[in-house]
Amino acid sequence: MSRGNYEGVDIPFGRPILEEEEKNAVSQVLEGPILVHGPISELFESRFGEITGADGACAVSSCTAALHLAFFDSQIGAGDEVLVPSLTHVATVHAVSLTGATPVFVDCDPVTGNIDLVKMERAITDRTKAIAVVHFLGVPVDMRVVMDIANKKDLVVVEDCALAMGATISGKHVGLFGDYGCFSFYPVKHLTTGEGGMLISKDKTRVDSVKKLRAFCVDRTHAERNSLPGWYDVSGVGFNYRMGEINAAIGIEQLRRLPSFLTQRLKNFTILNESISEYQDIRVLGAGGRILQSSYYCMNVVFEDVTRKKRDLIIRKMKEKGIGTSIYYPQPVPCFTAYAGLSIDRQAFEIAKNVCEKSISFPVGPHLNEQDMMRIADAIREVIR
Ligand SMILES: *Cc1c(COP(=O)(O)O)cnc(C)c1O
């Protein structure tokens, strides 16, 4: 793989690692007649289930599709409230809005960036039907606490695991604590299929139900249609959120690389963390621990005494030095124009706003090696001096 120049920098924030194996796998699909409804996506699902320990897995077209299916399958809709973190990708909240339910924003914990569990419990009303939690940048939300609260009130729990492939709590993979776990295979996530996503659950009946919704609610699989070709019934309203065979073929090869990807992420994170630990005005957002095992999506550094303008200047200077960074996220979701109509008080996103304005996310992905990490550390040192 040539490193080349990408995003205008030579150390990009993220970059998919695709090699001969992925190319061969795609070629094999192209040589055959089956592009959807085939054995490759089923194999990808079963491999994904084995690796995470899920009772079932459903491959879909994106994580957003997985999230939408999860809320739709829970029969959440108009009049219902769903608790969502203010600090997340907008997809988490869009998936709720698409069902007609009302997202209720909850601020984040300043140490991890994850949803504040005390504020979350306080936000529950008689109309609350579900909770969406997001394992922010791969650091697990403490699902033991979430499930205690959810079980008391009989709430559905959807885990957004888009950045949490490989993250575990006491050895159990995230996505298996709540009712649904949703993953993303967008190019710069832990694994890629080009575009794609996966829904898993500890409860196979939920996965089976989602599998129907994924393909129009047609009442039989492609294979079952063979006795009378073309005939089927439709049992409800559904989507087309399928994953194709080409994408699944890439996913299977990416899963083989996952252990080495995760090892490199941890290694890169550790190098960077140690080399910037001497600075007192900067704080690294929660790195997880032994029980709450992170998947190390990136290193989110909060520059405590810095204004947003100055933070943006640091980002530009890093770019001049050839180092790509990102911001998680540009704004809390309730501050986006799309959600400005929901009347919410500032308390629902005050801490999230602080993270959005003062943090910079540095790359630790497996596309980078030890030398790259030293270069990033040196650049941070020079820029903040
Ligand atoms: C990337 C991401 C999504 C959206 O994933 P897609 O596969 O692009 O739909 C949702 N939630 C979080 C936290 C993400 O990082």
The ligand as an SDF file (V2000), in Angstrom:
LIG
                    3D

 15 15  0  0  0  0  0  0  0  0999 V2000
  -19.8350    6.9620   12.1210 C   0  0  0  0  0  0  0  0  0  0  0  0
  -20.8430    6.9570   13.1760 C   0  0  0  0  0  0  0  0  0  0  0  0
  -22.1950    6.7160   12.9030 C   0  0  0  0  0  0  0  0  0  0  0  0
  -22.7140    6.5690   11.4880 C   0  0  0  0  0  0  0  0  0  0  0  0
  -22.2110    5.4410   10.8660 O   0  0  0  0  0  0  0  0  0  0  0  0
  -22.5580    5.1850    9.3050 P   0  0  0  0  0  0  0  0  0  0  0  0
  -22.0820    3.7890    9.0690 O   0  0  0  0  0  0  0  0  0  0  0  0
  -21.7830    6.1990    8.5280 O   0  0  0  0  0  0  0  0  0  0  0  0
  -24.0250    5.3300    9.1420 O   0  0  0  0  0  0  0  0  0  0  0  0
  -23.0780    6.6710   13.9610 C   0  0  0  0  0  0  0  0  0  0  0  0
  -22.6720    6.8640   15.2280 N   0  0  0  0  0  0  0  0  0  0  0  0
  -21.3920    7.1150   15.5330 C   0  0  0  0  0  0  0  0  0  0  0  0
  -20.9900    7.2980   16.9550 C   0  0  0  0  0  0  0  0  0  0  0  0
  -20.4340    7.1780   14.5140 C   0  0  0  0  0  0  0  0  0  0  0  0
  -19.1540    7.4440   14.8160 O   0  0  0  0  0  0  0  0  0  0  0  0
  1  2  1  0
  2  3  1  0
  2 14  2  0
  3  4  1  0
  3 10  2  0
  4  5  1  0
  5  6  1  0
  6  7  2  0
  6  8  1  0
  6  9  1  0
 10 11  1  0
 11 12  2  0
 12 13  1  0
 12 14  1  0
 14 15  1  0
M  END
$$$$
